[in-house]
């Protein structure tokens, strides 16, 4: 099969040939119809040196099941699916991809391949942040601040929070385009992250109760000031030397969210990712949740993959970029 890989840190993407994949007992082989690029792809490209070996990146994918392992029960050949893969296995930037059925969901029937491929990684991250880390809904009337609200994950946090909780939702966005996007995704209010304290206080003078944070470095003191006692933060980034002592006086909680945890450790509840992706498909088909696709490239080539990485690295995208195969 054809795949797109790189062989040195930050090196160029090239097309390579790999053996056709064989499924393990609980694996699906998926013929990839579209992929999406996430910040984790760019971090790995610039942070991991394959030492001359071909490394295939990519997590998000939508496609058709072409083979199943002996112990597969959730899917059959011919099923249309979407998934975000595992950080421990080869990526989705290829003609075929092998993935454990427990982290795969059905493709929403109302979306095309690129629209579906834009969803899984951000959907899983957002869902786990709200419902596994914050343990919502909890019956309380509370306010959620979503940092980077116009990004891929932020867009899904906004949508789930509006559709499935009673939270008042504030999204940060500094440009007109990103403010409009955040509002369309469900934010009740928007705030400017360049002047976070004052702009949040304008719409939430009594403070906020929860913060979703993709950018945590240097922000703990600000979050501690904005948060009400007993509140919490979910962080999805990797800030070095994070000082959390400012959270103590208000008994604030800091939760880490990594959507790869369940697949890395094959946790007993690993199938929860299959279930939440299927639930997301239902919400999409009902018109409650929408795709976050904003940029589409046609053809899984080295050039298009490089272009998609550049768009993500530029930091000015709203939503997600996907590549059709």
BAFI-3210 file (N, C-alpha, C; in Angstrom, 3 decimals, decimal comma, padded with zeros to 6 digits):
// residues 325
n [1|2|3|4|5|6|7|8|9|10|11|12|13|14|15|16|17|18|19|20|21|22|23|24|25|26|27|28|29|30|31|32|33|34|35|36|37|38|39|40|41|42|43|44|45|46|47|48|49|50|51|52|53|54|55|56|57|58|59|60|61|62|63|64|65|66|67|68|69|70|71|72|73|74|75|76|77|78|79|80|81|82|83|84|85|86|87|88|89|90|91|92|93|94|95|96|97|98|99|100|101|102|103|104|105|106|107|108|109|110|111|112|113|114|115|116|117|118|119|120|121|122|123|124|125|126|127|128|129|130|131|132|133|134|135|136|137|138|139|140|141|142|143|144|145|146|147|148|149|150|151|152|153|154|155|156|157|158|159|160|161|162|163|164|165|166|167|168|169|170|171|172|173|174|175|176|177|178|179|180|181|182|183|184|185|186|187|188|189|190|191|192|193|194|195|196|197|198|199|200|201|202|203|204|205|206|207|208|209|210|211|212|213|214|215|216|217|218|219|220|221|222|223|224|225|226|227|228|229|230|231|232|233|234|235|236|237|238|239|240|241|242|243|244|245|246|247|248|249|250|251|252|253|254|255|256|257|258|259|260|261|262|263|264|265|266|267|268|269|270|271|272|273|274|275|276|277|278|279|280|281|282|283|284|285|286|287|288|289|290|291|292|293|294|295|296|297|298|299|300|301|302|303|304|305|306|307|308|309|310|311|312|313|314|315|316|317|318|319|320|321|322|323|324|325]
n.u [000,847|000,301|001,777|002,298|005,208|007,868|011,413|013,270|013,609|011,406|011,664|011,135|007,972|007,339|006,237|005,768|006,099|004,418|003,938|000,763|-001,585|-002,258|-004,904|-005,007|-006,440|-008,625|-008,788|-009,594|-009,211|-009,032|-009,985|-008,766|-010,489|-010,468|-008,431|-007,475|-005,608|-003,998|-002,857|-001,179|000,004|001,781|003,432|004,678|005,988|007,924|009,153|009,902|012,445|012,823|015,130|016,030|014,338|011,177|008,467|005,065|002,646|-000,459|-003,768|-006,640|-009,202|-011,475|-013,285|-013,698|-014,420|-012,400|-011,402|-011,506|-010,503|-010,304|-011,708|-013,427|-016,409|-017,963|-018,085|-018,363|-017,161|-017,325|-018,596|-018,952|-016,777|-015,300|-012,364|-009,713|-007,307|-004,234|-001,491|000,604|000,795|001,265|000,392|-002,499|-002,053|-002,195|-003,064|-004,443|-005,447|-004,792|-006,697|-007,849|-011,032|-012,404|-011,965|-013,200|-015,753|-019,007|-019,367|-021,029|-024,047|-024,849|-022,663|-019,890|-016,778|-014,515|-015,660|-016,400|-013,907|-012,768|-013,663|-013,048|-010,643|-010,762|-013,375|-013,292|-011,417|-012,734|-015,155|-014,240|-012,997|-015,147|-017,041|-015,747|-013,534|-014,406|-016,762|-019,417|-022,972|-023,623|-025,745|-025,537|-025,648|-023,408|-020,427|-018,473|-015,275|-013,840|-010,846|-009,141|-011,335|-012,155|-010,670|-010,029|-010,560|-011,673|-013,964|-015,524|-015,839|-017,421|-019,763|-020,670|-021,006|-023,103|-025,120|-025,472|-025,297|-026,093|-024,479|-023,251|-021,499|-018,377|-016,304|-012,948|-011,698|-010,023|-010,130|-012,397|-013,399|-012,881|-014,367|-016,968|-017,090|-016,854|-019,191|-021,095|-020,612|-021,614|-020,977|-022,072|-021,068|-018,215|-014,706|-011,688|-008,570|-006,235|-006,640|-007,509|-008,458|-009,991|-011,798|-013,186|-014,357|-016,147|-018,275|-018,746|-019,037|-019,072|-017,182|-015,774|-016,400|-015,257|-012,513|-011,443|-008,426|-006,208|-003,824|-001,749|000,607|002,083|-000,396|-001,639|-001,847|-003,567|-005,861|-006,425|-007,198|-009,528|-011,213|-013,845|-014,025|-013,373|-013,524|-012,414|-009,855|-009,276|-006,551|-004,882|-002,426|001,250|002,815|006,006|007,490|005,275|003,769|001,671|000,808|-000,618|-003,262|-004,111|-005,259|-007,942|-008,832|-008,726|-009,057|-006,872|-007,036|-005,697|-005,994|-005,704|-006,367|-005,348|-004,907|-006,615|-006,284|-003,500|-003,057|-004,847|-007,228|-009,765|-012,148|-011,943|-013,626|-015,320|-014,628|-015,434|-018,181|-018,729|-018,084|-020,001|-022,260|-021,782|-022,063|-024,831|-025,736|-024,804|-026,280|-028,776|-028,650|-027,721|-025,037|-022,299|-020,004|-016,573|-015,059|-013,186|-011,403|-010,463|-008,507|-007,678|-006,664|-004,358|-001,378|002,200|002,680|000,175|-000,141|001,984|001,120|-001,230|-000,124|001,249|-000,876|-002,075|000,054|000,231|-001,517|-003,812|-006,109|-009,613|-011,538|-011,042|-008,677|-008,896|-007,969|-008,864|-008,811]
n.v [-001,191|002,348|005,013|008,019|009,358|010,364|010,678|011,904|014,215|016,889|016,631|016,311|015,206|012,125|009,849|006,409|002,815|000,244|-002,947|-004,588|-004,264|-006,517|-007,620|-007,719|-009,760|-008,137|-006,148|-003,809|-003,527|-000,653|000,913|003,876|006,867|009,561|011,863|013,749|016,527|017,223|019,262|017,505|015,943|017,722|018,342|015,864|015,518|017,506|016,879|014,208|012,091|009,879|008,537|007,811|005,768|005,071|006,943|006,961|009,321|010,627|010,517|010,987|009,560|008,582|005,964|002,774|-000,433|-003,147|-005,595|-007,821|-008,768|-011,970|-011,817|-009,705|-007,908|-005,659|-004,468|-004,965|-006,176|-003,724|-001,755|001,735|003,922|005,967|007,164|007,723|006,467|005,093|006,229|004,527|003,005|002,592|005,420|007,116|008,169|006,820|004,235|002,141|001,350|-000,016|-000,638|-000,834|-002,127|-001,119|001,574|002,814|004,450|004,597|006,109|009,207|009,293|011,535|013,017|013,745|012,083|013,689|015,537|013,832|012,786|014,933|014,884|012,785|012,742|015,239|015,139|012,996|013,993|016,322|015,253|013,471|015,349|016,928|015,053|012,863|013,936|016,476|015,423|015,979|016,002|017,771|018,769|021,315|024,878|026,319|028,006|027,773|028,302|028,316|028,022|028,968|028,676|028,559|026,623|023,159|021,235|022,959|023,802|021,485|021,092|023,335|022,669|020,192|021,034|022,893|021,279|019,132|019,836|022,185|024,356|027,724|029,106|030,391|031,430|031,853|034,131|036,064|037,302|038,614|036,627|034,276|034,776|034,801|032,163|030,738|031,562|030,475|027,810|027,496|029,092|031,109|033,581|035,549|036,041|037,953|036,559|037,970|039,918|038,665|038,554|040,966|040,881|038,489|039,007|040,977|039,604|037,629|038,511|037,405|035,468|032,314|028,743|026,490|025,628|024,978|024,111|024,447|025,754|026,096|026,901|029,409|030,360|029,646|031,284|033,280|031,760|030,870|033,246|033,875|031,711|030,358|029,340|025,865|025,161|023,948|022,846|021,581|020,434|020,063|020,225|020,195|021,630|022,609|022,262|023,146|025,249|024,727|025,632|028,110|027,303|026,262|027,791|028,275|025,721|024,441|022,212|020,400|018,752|016,327|015,658|013,207|011,881|009,529|007,800|005,613|003,795|003,421|002,049|000,025|000,077|-001,053|000,143|000,820|000,612|002,720|004,828|004,009|004,020|006,741|007,941|006,778|007,879|010,534|010,441|010,026|012,464|014,218|013,375|014,068|016,750|018,227|018,441|019,561|019,075|020,146|020,849|023,050|023,496|021,973|019,616|018,010|014,814|012,581|013,379|013,934|016,647|017,846|016,962|018,272|020,908|020,905|020,535|022,952|024,761|024,092|024,627|027,344|028,598|030,150|029,057|028,379|025,774|022,642|020,985|018,804|015,983|014,500|011,154]
n.w [000,000|-000,432|001,401|003,353|004,637|006,945|007,525|009,130|011,860|011,526|008,852|005,220|003,848|002,212|-000,350|000,220|-000,134|001,598|003,245|002,801|005,452|008,234|010,262|013,889|016,572|017,624|015,811|013,159|009,632|007,862|004,923|003,998|003,507|004,013|005,865|008,804|010,074|013,124|015,938|017,410|015,445|014,192|016,338|016,819|014,367|014,458|016,798|017,135|016,194|013,664|013,084|010,527|009,802|008,235|009,251|009,758|010,183|011,593|012,822|012,960|010,940|008,326|006,858|005,115|006,360|005,572|006,356|009,179|012,523|014,269|016,678|016,550|017,184|016,955|014,447|010,856|007,663|005,173|006,638|007,307|008,862|011,536|013,189|015,669|016,107|017,572|019,541|019,690|017,420|013,805|011,694|010,174|007,659|005,048|002,631|003,821|007,169|010,365|013,233|016,595|017,301|019,485|019,737|017,701|015,839|014,247|011,048|010,680|008,890|007,552|006,842|004,629|003,645|004,360|006,137|008,199|008,963|010,228|012,827|014,961|016,867|018,155|019,090|020,917|022,789|023,718|024,727|026,758|028,402|029,363|030,393|031,593|033,021|034,209|035,055|034,262|033,376|036,450|037,768|038,763|038,391|036,415|035,151|032,250|030,971|027,859|026,488|023,473|021,723|019,061|017,871|016,888|019,023|020,953|019,581|019,619|022,374|022,972|021,523|022,637|025,296|025,073|023,996|025,752|028,421|031,128|031,268|031,349|028,733|027,900|025,342|024,247|021,863|019,505|017,039|014,520|012,805|014,260|016,554|015,502|014,633|017,076|018,347|016,605|017,119|019,622|021,853|024,534|025,179|024,146|024,743|024,867|024,544|024,728|026,582|028,991|031,746|032,181|030,002|030,397|032,872|032,152|031,015|032,835|035,700|038,234|038,182|036,977|036,822|035,733|033,615|030,385|028,979|026,424|026,344|028,683|029,869|031,811|032,607|034,975|037,304|036,369|035,751|038,353|039,521|038,109|038,572|040,603|044,091|044,627|041,998|038,707|036,360|033,127|031,425|028,313|027,201|027,298|029,419|030,538|033,751|035,299|037,628|040,225|042,681|043,083|042,855|045,219|047,419|046,770|046,607|044,087|041,336|039,162|036,187|033,991|030,537|028,145|025,155|024,193|026,272|026,982|024,806|024,872|027,271|027,122|028,678|031,006|030,359|027,699|025,486|025,772|024,141|021,595|022,107|022,684|020,270|018,598|019,807|019,223|016,440|016,320|017,392|015,440|013,212|014,089|013,917|016,020|016,672|014,720|011,968|012,275|010,168|008,190|006,197|003,189|001,493|-001,534|-002,230|-000,956|-000,715|-000,514|-000,766|-000,168|002,464|003,700|003,314|004,867|007,431|007,644|007,723|010,187|011,926|011,611|013,345|013,053|012,194|012,035|013,280|011,529|009,317|006,580|004,522|001,571|000,255]
ca.u [000,000|000,979|001,679|003,108|006,047|009,081|012,506|014,097|012,832|011,034|012,046|010,064|007,104|007,517|005,389|006,491|005,326|004,455|003,130|-000,637|-001,682|-003,014|-005,518|-004,929|-007,731|-009,701|-008,512|-010,200|-008,440|-009,898|-009,548|-008,878|-011,086|-010,065|-007,710|-007,405|-004,348|-004,164|-001,594|-000,296|000,782|002,889|004,362|005,464|006,845|009,059|009,711|010,331|013,396|012,711|016,453|016,174|013,228|009,970|007,418|003,779|001,845|-001,887|-004,648|-008,015|-009,496|-012,791|-013,114|-014,540|-013,795|-012,141|-011,074|-011,673|-009,849|-011,126|-012,511|-014,194|-017,859|-018,670|-018,146|-018,248|-016,632|-018,256|-019,067|-018,306|-016,360|-014,360|-011,584|-008,543|-006,103|-003,419|-000,172|001,581|000,728|001,424|-000,672|-003,574|-001,704|-001,910|-004,252|-005,147|-005,033|-005,234|-007,117|-008,659|-012,446|-012,939|-011,798|-013,761|-017,186|-019,585|-019,384|-022,365|-024,551|-025,115|-021,402|-018,997|-015,596|-013,685|-016,389|-016,321|-012,519|-012,419|-014,284|-012,791|-009,702|-011,279|-014,594|-012,906|-010,789|-013,758|-016,090|-013,583|-012,767|-016,382|-017,843|-014,897|-012,701|-015,276|-017,892|-020,682|-023,580|-023,663|-026,942|-025,289|-025,595|-022,016|-019,904|-017,288|-014,441|-013,169|-009,743|-008,973|-012,660|-012,367|-009,868|-010,737|-011,095|-012,551|-015,246|-016,307|-016,217|-018,563|-020,969|-021,143|-021,461|-024,423|-026,115|-025,648|-025,206|-026,743|-023,427|-023,064|-020,232|-017,614|-015,203|-011,992|-011,440|-009,545|-010,422|-013,826|-013,734|-012,898|-015,514|-018,168|-017,048|-017,147|-020,618|-021,835|-020,409|-022,398|-020,594|-023,014|-020,297|-016,817|-013,760|-010,412|-007,511|-005,170|-006,998|-008,408|-009,118|-011,024|-012,845|-014,038|-015,142|-017,235|-019,424|-018,941|-018,495|-018,968|-016,152|-016,119|-016,271|-014,483|-011,705|-010,825|-007,193|-005,195|-002,614|-001,724|001,863|001,989|-001,784|-002,219|-002,235|-004,756|-006,994|-006,737|-007,903|-010,851|-012,031|-014,479|-013,560|-013,862|-013,601|-011,438|-009,241|-008,797|-005,463|-004,560|-001,097|002,362|003,672|007,129|007,669|004,043|003,634|000,236|000,504|-001,666|-004,600|-004,424|-006,101|-009,351|-009,083|-009,008|-008,564|-006,271|-007,183|-005,047|-006,744|-004,993|-007,323|-004,671|-004,687|-007,339|-005,674|-002,135|-003,046|-005,938|-007,967|-010,978|-013,247|-011,475|-014,754|-016,040|-014,373|-016,373|-019,527|-018,898|-018,087|-021,324|-023,197|-021,532|-022,704|-026,262|-025,938|-024,600|-027,426|-029,936|-028,439|-027,347|-023,596|-021,901|-018,580|-015,761|-014,232|-013,186|-010,471|-010,437|-007,503|-008,030|-005,546|-003,389|-000,038|003,181|002,506|-001,024|000,096|002,822|000,263|-002,114|000,695|001,528|-002,096|-002,237|001,142|000,047|-002,201|-004,904|-007,239|-010,811|-011,936|-010,107|-008,325|-008,927|-007,471|-009,539|-007,893]
ca.v [000,000|003,631|005,783|009,238|009,230|011,177|009,853|012,679|015,228|018,055|016,370|016,341|014,051|011,434|008,678|005,145|001,572|-000,602|-004,163|-004,487|-004,607|-007,679|-007,268|-008,558|-010,352|-007,167|-005,046|-003,596|-002,883|000,380|001,616|005,283|007,751|010,935|012,027|015,120|016,836|017,836|019,755|016,417|015,522|018,661|018,179|014,658|015,733|018,339|016,442|012,811|011,763|008,451|007,948|007,244|004,862|005,755|007,069|007,398|010,055|010,678|009,868|011,021|008,971|008,018|005,026|001,578|-001,644|-004,150|-006,872|-007,791|-009,817|-013,116|-011,538|-008,470|-008,058|-004,384|-004,026|-005,985|-005,692|-002,847|-000,677|003,034|004,224|007,054|006,848|008,575|005,665|004,989|006,836|003,449|002,236|003,428|006,386|006,989|008,774|005,645|003,702|001,284|001,580|-001,027|000,040|-001,631|-001,784|-000,474|003,032|003,182|004,717|004,599|007,402|009,784|009,114|012,841|013,679|013,101|011,512|014,727|016,077|012,843|012,647|016,072|014,800|011,844|013,079|016,375|014,695|012,194|014,886|017,191|014,429|013,018|016,513|017,352|014,031|012,002|014,725|017,349|014,592|016,662|017,118|017,524|019,376|022,662|025,958|026,749|028,698|027,145|029,107|027,471|028,699|028,495|028,143|028,367|025,503|021,905|020,695|023,961|023,784|020,347|021,375|024,250|021,999|019,239|021,762|023,474|020,255|018,076|020,366|023,473|025,324|028,966|028,830|031,525|030,983|032,906|034,335|037,444|037,869|038,588|035,328|033,262|035,068|034,333|030,691|030,277|031,789|029,481|026,508|027,382|029,972|032,166|034,817|035,410|036,891|038,112|035,962|038,956|040,691|037,631|038,867|041,993|040,521|037,467|039,643|041,736|038,714|036,768|039,301|036,572|034,456|031,081|027,554|025,478|026,123|024,030|024,824|023,889|026,579|026,240|027,497|030,808|030,769|029,133|032,383|033,921|030,862|030,878|034,489|033,858|030,588|030,370|028,256|024,536|024,971|023,035|023,056|020,448|020,845|019,039|020,476|019,630|022,720|022,157|022,933|023,856|025,556|024,649|026,085|029,146|026,709|025,663|028,589|028,105|024,273|024,228|020,937|020,360|017,444|016,128|014,873|012,680|010,936|008,273|007,002|004,333|002,873|003,126|001,101|-000,933|000,127|-001,873|000,898|001,295|000,664|003,988|005,707|003,551|004,440|008,194|008,271|006,425|008,892|011,736|010,234|010,260|013,903|014,846|013,045|014,801|018,176|018,865|018,688|019,666|018,913|021,342|021,001|024,385|023,518|020,659|019,400|016,801|013,954|012,345|013,455|014,562|018,098|018,236|016,753|019,387|022,090|020,785|020,792|024,382|025,437|023,864|025,316|028,784|029,071|031,083|028,328|028,029|024,429|021,590|020,736|017,381|015,616|013,335|010,205]
ca.w [000,000|-000,413|002,639|003,388|005,823|007,018|008,050|010,058|012,568|010,721|007,466|004,218|003,682|000,944|-000,550|000,327|-000,226|002,780|003,077|003,194|006,875|008,684|011,542|015,065|016,952|017,820|014,887|011,848|008,575|007,288|003,713|004,391|002,511|004,346|007,132|009,290|010,760|014,433|016,493|017,835|014,274|013,976|017,466|016,590|013,212|014,850|018,068|017,129|015,126|013,355|012,898|009,194|009,516|007,756|010,261|009,220|011,147|011,313|013,789|012,463|009,634|008,036|005,756|004,998|006,893|004,525|006,994|010,636|013,274|014,670|017,869|016,340|017,340|016,832|013,061|009,813|006,398|004,479|007,501|007,189|010,230|011,802|014,382|015,896|016,192|018,781|019,405|019,703|016,169|012,609|011,537|009,185|006,371|004,225|001,973|004,772|008,549|011,328|014,459|017,507|017,132|020,681|019,664|016,392|015,806|012,897|010,367|010,549|007,521|006,955|006,538|003,668|004,281|004,971|007,285|009,279|009,412|011,070|014,142|016,065|017,930|018,925|019,775|022,076|023,771|024,300|025,502|027,977|029,255|030,018|031,062|032,414|033,932|035,000|035,509|033,990|034,119|037,894|038,338|039,267|037,401|036,461|033,974|031,669|030,082|026,871|025,832|022,100|021,412|017,620|017,412|016,681|020,272|021,536|018,867|020,088|023,760|022,911|021,030|023,639|026,481|024,789|023,681|026,753|029,782|031,368|031,513|030,600|028,062|027,383|024,496|023,916|020,440|019,401|015,718|014,197|012,235|015,311|017,423|014,802|014,640|018,433|018,584|015,823|017,737|020,841|022,955|024,913|025,181|023,763|025,462|024,155|025,368|024,907|027,769|029,485|033,008|032,043|029,047|031,023|033,930|031,542|030,749|034,010|036,819|039,436|037,977|036,267|037,665|035,030|032,501|029,461|028,641|025,524|026,457|030,138|030,317|032,191|032,801|036,215|038,203|035,794|035,976|039,777|039,826|037,491|039,029|041,909|044,957|044,311|040,553|038,136|035,047|032,336|030,536|027,317|026,650|028,068|029,878|031,356|035,033|035,662|039,051|040,508|044,033|043,142|042,860|046,524|048,319|046,408|046,463|042,672|040,815|037,826|035,557|032,699|029,551|026,981|024,576|023,877|027,477|026,955|023,848|025,298|028,385|026,914|029,936|031,047|029,752|026,390|024,549|025,953|022,991|020,562|022,486|022,563|018,847|018,089|020,312|018,430|015,142|016,515|017,572|014,135|012,351|014,613|013,695|017,283|016,561|013,317|011,709|012,443|008,973|007,601|005,069|002,557|000,459|-002,280|-002,592|000,105|-001,289|000,364|-000,848|000,579|003,888|004,147|003,350|006,024|008,606|007,692|008,156|011,620|012,623|011,483|014,535|012,765|011,647|012,779|012,912|011,174|007,925|006,236|003,195|001,008|-000,378]
c.u [000,882|000,768|002,551|003,881|007,136|010,145|013,435|013,261|012,663|011,355|010,864|009,232|007,325|006,566|006,237|005,535|005,519|003,652|001,682|-000,790|-002,545|-003,608|-005,165|-006,319|-008,874|-009,578|-009,449|-009,113|-009,391|-009,251|-009,819|-009,424|-010,775|-009,338|-007,780|-006,102|-004,656|-002,835|-000,646|000,547|001,992|003,905|005,253|006,440|008,099|009,761|010,257|011,233|013,320|014,049|016,646|015,095|012,009|008,912|006,172|002,983|000,361|-002,689|-006,085|-008,140|-010,972|-012,619|-014,036|-013,776|-013,639|-011,770|-011,226|-010,920|-010,834|-012,065|-013,346|-015,694|-018,636|-018,892|-018,016|-017,663|-017,709|-018,784|-018,263|-018,032|-015,521|-013,622|-010,380|-007,278|-005,414|-002,046|000,926|001,646|000,945|000,178|-001,577|-003,225|-001,257|-003,203|-005,104|-004,588|-005,621|-005,526|-007,983|-010,112|-013,016|-012,754|-012,308|-015,254|-017,702|-019,554|-020,818|-022,829|-024,749|-023,842|-020,661|-017,726|-014,752|-014,363|-016,324|-014,911|-012,093|-012,828|-013,554|-011,863|-010,237|-012,548|-014,242|-012,316|-011,826|-014,707|-015,460|-013,319|-014,011|-016,985|-017,031|-014,083|-013,553|-016,489|-019,233|-021,679|-023,715|-024,836|-026,764|-025,254|-024,205|-021,604|-018,595|-016,582|-013,667|-012,101|-009,557|-010,256|-012,901|-011,512|-010,680|-011,355|-012,055|-013,926|-016,136|-016,713|-017,441|-019,839|-021,536|-021,698|-022,853|-025,483|-026,458|-025,510|-025,990|-025,722|-023,655|-021,647|-019,636|-016,456|-014,249|-011,722|-011,078|-009,855|-011,916|-014,243|-013,819|-014,025|-016,803|-018,243|-017,442|-018,621|-021,461|-021,723|-021,090|-022,012|-021,697|-022,346|-018,901|-015,978|-012,451|-009,286|-006,330|-005,405|-007,981|-009,159|-010,270|-012,140|-013,739|-014,917|-016,291|-018,474|-019,712|-018,371|-018,335|-017,916|-016,660|-015,834|-015,367|-013,715|-011,213|-009,625|-006,289|-003,857|-002,430|-000,468|001,686|000,591|-002,355|-002,669|-003,482|-005,988|-007,411|-007,510|-009,330|-011,780|-012,622|-013,954|-014,207|-013,967|-012,501|-010,989|-009,006|-007,762|-005,124|-003,172|-000,024|003,287|004,771|007,187|006,460|003,945|002,151|-000,147|-000,541|-003,084|-005,045|-005,433|-007,586|-009,743|-009,493|-008,360|-007,955|-006,354|-006,377|-005,957|-005,830|-005,862|-006,684|-004,542|-005,351|-006,697|-004,249|-002,099|-004,107|-006,762|-009,258|-012,163|-012,885|-012,624|-015,568|-015,795|-015,225|-017,766|-019,721|-018,855|-019,421|-022,372|-023,028|-022,168|-024,210|-026,559|-025,765|-025,810|-028,696|-029,813|-028,037|-025,883|-023,242|-020,405|-017,852|-014,821|-014,345|-012,280|-010,347|-009,363|-007,799|-006,783|-004,548|-002,003|000,903|002,988|001,288|-000,855|000,966|001,990|-000,656|-001,355|000,973|000,302|-002,293|-001,180|000,972|-000,710|-003,364|-006,112|-008,420|-011,197|-010,767|-009,844|-008,311|-008,452|-008,232|-008,538|-008,437]
c.v [001,241|004,309|007,022|009,224|010,292|010,346|010,591|013,792|016,470|017,867|016,352|015,065|013,455|010,253|007,421|003,987|000,764|-001,869|-003,911|-004,968|-005,843|-007,365|-008,253|-009,005|-009,348|-005,975|-005,033|-003,127|-001,926|000,943|003,098|006,114|009,227|010,908|013,492|015,297|017,617|018,386|018,648|015,903|016,427|018,572|016,963|014,852|016,510|017,841|015,039|012,562|010,271|007,761|007,254|006,241|005,670|005,759|007,662|008,055|009,939|009,902|009,832|010,348|008,608|007,104|003,822|000,366|-002,677|-005,511|-006,714|-008,950|-010,861|-012,810|-010,272|-008,758|-006,794|-003,950|-005,214|-005,346|-004,881|-001,705|000,602|003,556|005,492|006,709|007,777|007,776|005,692|005,583|005,773|002,676|003,163|004,255|006,156|007,553|007,691|005,169|002,860|001,530|000,497|-000,350|-000,907|-001,180|-000,996|001,037|003,572|003,433|004,666|006,009|007,941|009,737|010,440|013,581|012,972|012,689|012,562|015,310|015,129|012,738|013,793|015,879|013,995|012,311|014,216|015,992|013,909|013,089|015,742|016,402|013,998|014,179|016,877|016,274|013,043|012,796|015,649|016,613|015,329|015,677|016,768|018,226|020,780|023,659|026,575|027,374|028,048|028,141|028,164|028,300|028,115|027,946|027,888|027,251|024,229|021,356|021,686|023,973|022,641|020,507|022,285|023,509|021,018|019,963|022,351|022,396|019,377|018,542|021,668|024,568|026,623|028,904|030,126|030,968|032,123|032,926|035,798|038,103|037,769|037,220|034,257|033,500|034,563|032,805|030,164|030,451|030,763|028,089|026,384|028,279|030,982|033,533|034,508|036,402|036,900|037,569|036,916|039,838|039,843|038,036|039,853|041,551|039,403|038,098|040,484|040,876|037,787|037,475|038,493|035,473|033,250|029,897|026,488|026,132|024,938|024,720|024,037|024,611|026,944|026,939|028,989|031,282|030,402|030,257|033,100|033,063|030,885|032,139|034,468|032,809|030,831|029,219|026,920|024,237|024,054|023,422|021,697|020,989|019,719|019,229|019,893|020,749|022,202|022,956|023,693|024,023|025,651|025,173|027,200|028,582|026,301|026,466|028,418|026,632|023,929|022,929|021,127|018,933|017,423|015,306|014,503|011,609|009,609|007,344|005,635|003,343|002,508|002,010|000,008|-001,063|-000,685|-001,189|001,453|001,471|001,944|004,925|005,299|004,106|005,948|008,636|007,906|007,432|010,197|011,622|010,479|011,751|014,661|014,611|013,748|016,300|018,938|019,254|018,715|019,402|020,234|021,549|022,419|024,492|022,107|020,639|018,066|016,049|013,804|012,216|014,083|016,079|018,559|018,025|017,866|020,663|022,060|021,050|022,291|025,167|025,296|024,639|026,827|029,401|030,005|030,381|028,353|026,628|023,561|021,554|019,245|017,189|014,391|012,464|009,873]
c.w [000,000|000,947|002,503|004,704|005,820|007,713|008,994|010,663|011,707|009,244|006,521|004,243|002,293|000,866|-000,513|000,085|001,043|002,519|003,466|004,633|007,124|010,050|012,649|015,471|017,067|016,873|013,690|010,894|007,867|006,031|003,935|003,231|002,774|005,681|007,541|010,044|012,031|014,923|016,946|016,667|014,077|015,105|017,264|015,428|013,589|016,118|018,108|015,936|014,838|013,101|011,564|008,820|009,070|008,852|009,626|010,350|010,799|012,341|013,292|011,106|009,551|006,834|005,870|005,525|005,773|005,089|008,497|011,271|013,774|015,833|017,747|016,431|017,015|015,387|012,119|008,569|005,670|005,321|007,253|008,594|010,294|013,090|014,488|016,205|017,544|018,525|019,349|018,395|014,974|012,342|010,341|007,813|005,394|003,577|002,917|006,175|009,447|012,658|015,282|017,424|018,304|020,687|018,323|016,537|014,382|012,333|010,323|009,093|006,801|006,553|005,414|004,396|005,002|006,200|008,472|009,834|010,324|012,527|015,221|017,169|018,791|019,677|021,034|023,167|024,479|025,197|026,820|028,934|030,048|030,902|031,898|033,429|034,815|035,567|035,394|033,378|035,597|038,571|038,861|038,118|037,455|035,124|033,551|030,762|029,175|026,186|024,422|021,526|019,930|017,051|017,315|017,950|020,912|020,892|019,330|021,547|023,788|022,535|022,054|024,866|026,264|024,633|024,881|028,196|029,886|031,654|030,744|030,038|027,509|026,573|024,195|022,421|020,258|018,065|015,427|013,675|013,316|016,307|016,789|014,828|016,018|018,769|017,847|016,437|019,101|021,989|023,244|024,827|024,637|024,564|024,696|025,037|025,552|026,137|028,572|030,745|032,823|031,119|029,590|032,094|033,368|031,357|031,917|035,241|038,103|039,297|037,209|037,189|037,059|033,893|031,687|028,835|027,698|025,644|027,930|030,641|030,607|032,532|034,165|037,145|037,694|036,003|037,449|040,165|039,289|038,097|040,415|042,761|044,596|042,834|040,036|036,748|034,410|031,364|029,581|026,717|027,573|028,547|030,800|032,661|035,517|037,180|039,396|041,889|044,084|043,177|044,265|047,334|048,036|046,242|045,033|042,192|039,435|037,316|034,261|031,803|028,395|026,359|024,171|025,088|027,382|025,988|024,241|026,341|028,245|028,187|029,838|030,377|028,376|025,400|024,711|024,786|021,789|020,855|022,313|021,106|018,200|018,555|019,552|017,057|015,233|016,636|016,261|013,241|012,804|014,397|014,942|017,303|015,082|013,179|011,916|011,260|008,424|006,380|004,524|001,463|-000,213|-002,702|-001,465|-000,516|-000,270|000,384|-000,043|002,076|004,465|004,277|004,572|007,320|008,749|008,158|009,661|012,406|012,590|012,641|014,291|012,163|012,598|012,329|012,481|009,666|007,697|004,804|002,733|000,272|-001,770]
res [x|x|x|x|x|x|x|x|x|x|x|x|x|x|x|x|x|x|x|x|x|x|x|x|x|x|x|x|x|x|x|x|x|x|x|x|x|x|x|x|x|x|x|x|x|x|x|x|x|x|x|x|x|x|x|x|x|x|x|x|x|x|x|x|x|x|x|x|x|x|x|x|x|x|x|x|x|x|x|x|x|x|x|x|x|x|x|x|x|x|x|x|x|x|x|x|x|x|x|x|x|x|x|x|x|x|x|x|x|x|x|x|x|x|x|x|x|x|x|x|x|x|x|x|x|x|x|x|x|x|x|x|x|x|x|x|x|x|x|x|x|x|x|x|x|x|x|x|x|x|x|x|x|x|x|x|x|x|x|x|x|x|x|x|x|x|x|x|x|x|x|x|x|x|x|x|x|x|x|x|x|x|x|x|x|x|x|x|x|x|x|x|x|x|x|x|x|x|x|x|x|x|x|x|x|x|x|x|x|x|x|x|x|x|x|x|x|x|x|x|x|x|x|x|x|x|x|x|x|x|x|x|x|x|x|x|x|x|x|x|x|x|x|x|x|x|x|x|x|x|x|x|x|x|x|x|x|x|x|x|x|x|x|x|x|x|x|x|x|x|x|x|x|x|x|x|x|x|x|x|x|x|x|x|x|x|x|x|x|x|x|x|x|x|x|x|x|x|x|x|x|x|x|x|x|x|x|x|x|x|x|x|x|x|x|x|x|x|x|x|x|x|x|x|x]
***
